[in-house]
């Protein structure tokens, strides 16, 4: 009963503007665009599992919580709403607050209430765009204040980039009091990894299975290898902790993490960068050799850890090479020229030796977006290539002619390799929404007092788009592009509105940066 009452109140408060008449509503899009998608999704779903919000309740909950979006690409629009609709399925109310599950059904390695920490970073990046912040607030508290204190805690079963995700959530919400309260807990969390995963050379090690990437070409379930994953996560967490400490005025802590981030970056470049093969690779504990190329070699760009030099940008040429990572259905997790590519498929259900994993696709696409948005040296990468791979990712959300999201996929046929295993349906182990909002549309939250937009929509690709009612630093933003000015009635160009008032404009689909 408590959750029902809470939901009803939340809908009345947050969703009131959606029921206002056209003269009172300062926004561009209305709930009808969402309704048609939700009705279609509901019809195709047997709904074997119901958590907090049922399919029947989903339209109301989504209408009062998510940014609306439309563009000329029907597939991107459809999958945008499908991912929100699926994300809602994993929202669960527990005695310890709201959480988001990873598997729709319980699994043997889950923790309390079917919780798993592996995709925690993805969940926060996606959920930071919800209008009602209570869900992510309580989800973060669940892990930091409750779960890890349990005798059988599973929190540290997987690597994570929690501090980075919390900081990026803060950039959207701007709750300094919350940040102040979380900082000591995140500082302690960082130290846990220093105490348990440090190598003698100063890098961090991890079993591939504890990265959520078992049966890989770069390790094993017992090998303590220095992987680009955990080292990038620790760098990202250190940078986030530095920035959070500076925001709350703790300069000694900020300096500590600035030094820590610089240390990790130096060691990663010295030890994990293959200057001949132009890629970041896992260093094997057995003989200190470097493992074959994998998609995890792009993760350093996810956290903007890589120097802005042409030598490093050359690593990205492999996403255009069909013997590298390029495949018909997306970007593979290991390079296709690797002799052991896709050879570990017998006797296990989670092979990361080449097949497509949405978890990895999210990381690689985010890293590529950062390269294009934050770096001058792009190598051969273009907005058009990013769009092509993002759209492949969207197209991969299918099974037997219907929308589907599972664990991992054949790179040539698109077949989901867990078959009809119930646990794989609606697998909440990746992101997509943030790739649209933060990267393709290019809304870049920051703590510098500016509103920054860096669209990655290729020139001439779309004549119009609208991202509407995006919660951002206490306001609801509208971002729209209207090449000819006749789609939305606001005139030609790229415009940003805050609570209906125009705050930024560009004649062309180019970056915008204005004081906020």
N, C-alpha and C positions, 0 to 999 in steps of 0.2 A: 504493500500500500504506500509506503514512503516514497518509492521510486515513481509510482504513478502520480502522486500529488506533486512531487518535485518536477516531473516532466510537464505536467499541466501548467504549473506556474512559470516554468522556463519558457514554454511556448507562448504564453500570454505576454510575457515581458519582452523576450527577444524577437518573437515573430510578429509583434503587433503591426509593424510597418508594412508587412507583406499583405495585410488585409485592408490597408488604407486605400482610398480611391486614388485615381490617377493624378488628381490635382494635388493631393497631399504627399504622394510618393515621389521622393527625389531620385529614385533609381531608374535604370533603363530596362532591365529584364524583369519578368514576372514569373510566378511559380508554374505557369503553364508549360514552360520549356522543360522543367524538372518533372512535372507530372507525367508527361507522355513517356519519358524514359522509365520512371519508377513503375508505372503500370505494366510496361513490357517486361521489366525484370521480375516483378512479382509473379506474373503469369507463368514464366519459365522455371520458377523455383519451387521445389517440393517442400522447402523449409523444414528439413529434418531436425535442425537445432534452432531454438529461439533463446536469445539472451535478453538483454534489457529492452530492446526496441524490436517489436515484431515487424514483419512485412506490412501488415495492415497499418501500423503506426509510422512506417518509414517515411512516407511522404511528408507528414506533419513535422517529424523530427528533422529531416533533411532541409525542409523549407525554412525552418527557423535557425538552422545551424551552419549551412554551407554557403560559400560564394557561388553565384550562378555564372555560367559560362556559355558562350556560343561562338562559333567560328564557321567558316565555309567547309571545313573538313569534318564530315559527319562522324567518321570513325573516332577521331580524337575527342569530339564532344561526347559521343556515346560512352567511351571508356572512362572519360573524366567522371561522368555521373555513376557509371557502374562501380568504379573504385570507391566513391563515397558511399554508395549503397552497400557495397561489400564491407567496407570499413565499419559501418554502423552495426553490422551483424556481430562483430567481435567486441562490441562495447558491453561490459559486464559490470553489474553492481555487486560488490562484495561487502562483508562486514568491515573491511579495511579501505573502503572507497572504490571508486571506479577504476577499472583496468581495461586494457585491450588485449584479447587473447591472440595467439598466433595461429594455432590449429583450431578449427571449428569444433572438433571433437577432442576429448582428453587423449593424451599420449603418455607413454611410460616415463618420459624424461621431463614432464612438466612439474611445476611447483604448485603452490597453493592456488586454488581456484582456476587451474589450467593456465597458469602464467608461465611465460618463457621470456627470457631477457635478450635472446639473440637479435631480434629485429627491433629492439627498443628504440634505437636511433631513428629508424625509418618511421616508426609509429609517431614519434614526437614531431618529426619534420612534417608529416602529413597533418597531424592533429593540431598543429599550431595555427592552422587556418580556420578552425572552428570558431564560431562566434561565442559560444559558451565555453569559457576557459576551465570550468570546474573539472571537466573530464581529464584533461592533460595535467592539471594541477594535482589531482588526486592520484593519477597514474604515476607521476614522478615520486610523490610522497610514499606510495605503496612500496616502491623498490628501495628508496633511501631510508625510510623511517620504520618500515615493518618487515618486509620479506627477508632482507639480509640478516635480520636479527633472529630469524627462526633457526632452530637446531638443524633442520634439514634444508637450509637455504640453497636455492639454485641460481641465485643472482650472478655469481661469478663462474657459472658453467660455460659462459660464452664471453668473448671479447665484446667491448662496446665502445661507443663514442658518446656516452651519456652527457658529459660536461659540455661538449660541443653542441649537442642537440638542445640542452637546457638554455645555453647562451643564445642560440638562434631562435628559440621560443621567446626568450626575453625580448629580443629585438622586435618581435611582433607585438607582444603584450605590454612591454615597458613597465613591469612591476618591480621596482627597485627593492621594496620591502621583502618580496618573495626571494629575490636574488640574494639579498643579505642573509636570509635564513638558510638558504640552500648551500651557500658557498662553503661553510665548514664541513658539511656532509660530503660535498664533492671533492674537497681537498683530501679528506680521509679516504674516500673511494679511490682517488688517484694513487695514494700511498699504498693501498692494498696491492695494486698491480706492480708497483715498484718492488714491494717486498716479495711477491710470489712469482714474478715473470721476468726478472732482470737477469741478463747474461753478464759474464765477466767483462765483455767488451763494451758494456753500457747500453746495448740494444735490448729489446724485449723479445721473448720467445713465446711461441704458442703451438699447441698441437693443431693440426688442420681441423680436426673434429670440434675443437673448442672455439674455432673461428666460425663454426657452422658450415664448414667447407670440407667435409670428410671425403676420403678416397680421391685426393687431388694428385696432380703430377708433381707436387712440391712438398711432399712430406708424408705424414702418416699419423695415426692415432696416438703414438707414443713419442714421436720425434720432437725434440725441443728446438725447432728451427726459428731463425729470425725472419719473420714474414713481413712483407709490406703492409699487411692488414693491421696487426696490432701496433706496429710502430707508427703507422699513419694515424691510427686512432689516438695513440698516446700523444702524438704531436698536436692533433686537433684539440684534444682535451686540455693540453697545457696552454695552448694559445687562448682557448676559451676561459680558462681559469685566470690567466694573466689579465684579460680584459674585464672579467667580472670583478676581480680584486681591485682593479683601477677604478671601476664604477663606484664601488662601495667605499673607496678611500683607503684601502689596505695596501699601501705602496710596497712594504717589504714582501708581501705575498705576491704582488704583481711582478716584482723583480725576480723572485724565485722562479716563477713559471715562465717568465721571458727567457731566463737563462736555460731553463729546462727545455723549452721548445727549440732554442738555438742548438743545444747539445744534441737533441734527437735528430734534427735536420742534418747536422754535420755528419753524424754517424751513419744515417741512412744513405746519404750521398757517397760516403766513403766505402760503405760495405755492401749496399744493395743495388747500387746503380751499375749496370753493365754498359760501359762506354762503347764496347765493340758492338754489342747487340742492341744498343739504344733502348734499354728498358730497365725498370726496377724489377728485381727478382728476389725470390726467397733464397737465403743463404742456408745451406744444409749443414746441420751439426755434425754429420758423419765425416765429411771431408772438406768442409768450408767452400765447396763448389756452389755455383749458382744454378738454381733449378730452371727448367724451361720457362718460356714466357707464359704468363697467365694474365687474365683480366685484372687480377689484384694488383698488378704492376701499375695500373692507372689510378689506384686509390690515393696516392700522394696528392694528385690534383684535386681530389674531393675536398681537401683541406688547404688548398693553395700553398702547399709546402714546397713546391718545386720552383727553382730559380727561373726567371723569365728569360731563357736563352734558347736559341734555335736548336742547339744540340739536344736538349731535353724534349723539345716539341717533336723531334723526329720519331719519338716513341709512338706517336699517334698514327704514323703511316700504316701500322699493322691493322688498324680498324678498316682500312680500305683494301687489304690484301686477302684474297680468298684462301691463301695458305696461312694467313695470320688468323684474325678473329672474325672476319666478315663471312657470314653464312646467310642462306636464304631467309631464315626466320629471326635473325638477330645476331648479336655479338657473343661468340662462344667464350667459355670460361678458361679454356686453354687454347694455345695456338694450334691450328689444324695440321700444321706440318710436323707436330710432335709425334714421334713413332708410337707412343703409348696412348694417343688420343682416343678416347671413348673405348678403352679396353677393360675397364673395371666394372662393367655392368652386370656381371654374374654374381649372385649371392649377396647383393647388398642393394639397398634402396635409395642411396643418396650419393650419386657419383658427380664429383666436381672436376672431372678430367676432360671436359670439353662441352658437355651439354649446356643448354641455356638455362640459367637460373634467374628469375626476376629479381632476386636479391642483388645479384651481381650486375644485372642490366641497369638497375637503379643507380648503383654506385658509379658505373662507368659513364652513364649518361650525365649524371651530376658532375663528374670530373670533367667531361668534355665541355659541358656548359660553362664551367669555371674557366677552362682554358680560353674559350671564345669570348667570355665576358670580362675577365680580369687580367688577361695576358696580352702582350703585344705580339709575341712570337706564337703563331698558331700552326706552323708547319703547313701541311696540306689540308688542314681542317677548315670547314666552312659552315655557315649557318645551314646551307642546303643539306650538307651531310648529317648534321645534327638532326634536322627535321626528318630526314629519311630514316635514321635509326630509331628516333622516337616513334615514328609512325609504324615501323616494323614491330616495335614493342607493343604498341596499341593493338595491332593486328593479331599478335600472338595470344591475345585474350580470347581464345575460342576453343571449342571442343564439340565435334559432331554438329557443326553449324550453329552453335549457340555460344553466347558469352560464357567464359570460364576463366578461372585463375587457379593454377595449381602449383606444384612444387618445381618440377623441372621438365625440360622439353627437348625433343630431338631437333637438332639445328637445321635439318634438311626437310623433314616432313611436318614438323610442328606438333607431332604426337606428344601427349603428356605421358612421361615415362613411369609414373606411379599408377597408370591405368585408372581404374575406377575406385581406388582406395578412398573411402569416405573422408579420411583425415586431410586429403589434399585439396578438397573443394574449398574455395574461398580462402586459400592459403595467405594469411596476412603476414607476409615475410618480405615485403618489398614496398616500394613507393611508386606513385604515378602522379598523384594530384600535385605534389610539390614541384615536380618536373614541369608541369604546365604553368603554375602560378609564379614560381620563383625563377624559372629558367626560360621557358619558351616565351611567356608574356614578359618575364624579366623584372618582376617586382623584387627589389633588393633591399631588405630591411637593414638598417644600420643604426649606430649610436652616435652619429656625427651631426645630427640635427638637419639631415637632408632627406628629401624624398627622391629616390633613385630608381629609374626604370631603364633596363637594358634588354630590349626585346631581341629574341633570337629568331623571330619569324623571318624567313628569307625574303629579300626584296622582290616584290611582285607576286608573292605567293598568295597572299590574302588581300582582298579589297576591304575587308572589314573584320572586326572581332569585338567582343565585349566581355570583360571580366567584371562582375558586379557584386557589390556588397561584401567586399573583402575586409575583414577586421584587421585594422592596422593602427596601433598606437592610439587607441581610444576612439577611432573614427571608422566609418565604413567607406572604403574607396571604390570608385568605379574607374576602370581603365578601358578606354575604347579607341579603336582605330577605324576611321571612315575615310577611305581614299577620295571618294567623290562627294561626301557630305550628304548623301540622300538616304542612307541606311538608318541613322539614328536621329536625324534632325538637329544635330548639334554643330553642324558645319564640318568642313574638311579637316583632316589631320588627326594627330594622336593627342588625346586629352586625358587628364586625370582629374577626377572630382573627389572631394572629401565631404561626405554627408550632403552631396548634391551641389556643392560649390566648387567651381573649377579652380584648381591649384597649380596645374601645369599644362603646357601645350607645346607641341612641335608640329610643324607643317609636314614633316616626313616621319617615317617609322624608324626613328633613330633614338639613341639614348637621351634621357632627360635626367637632370639633376638640379633640384631647386631647394632652397632653404625651406625647412619644414617647421 
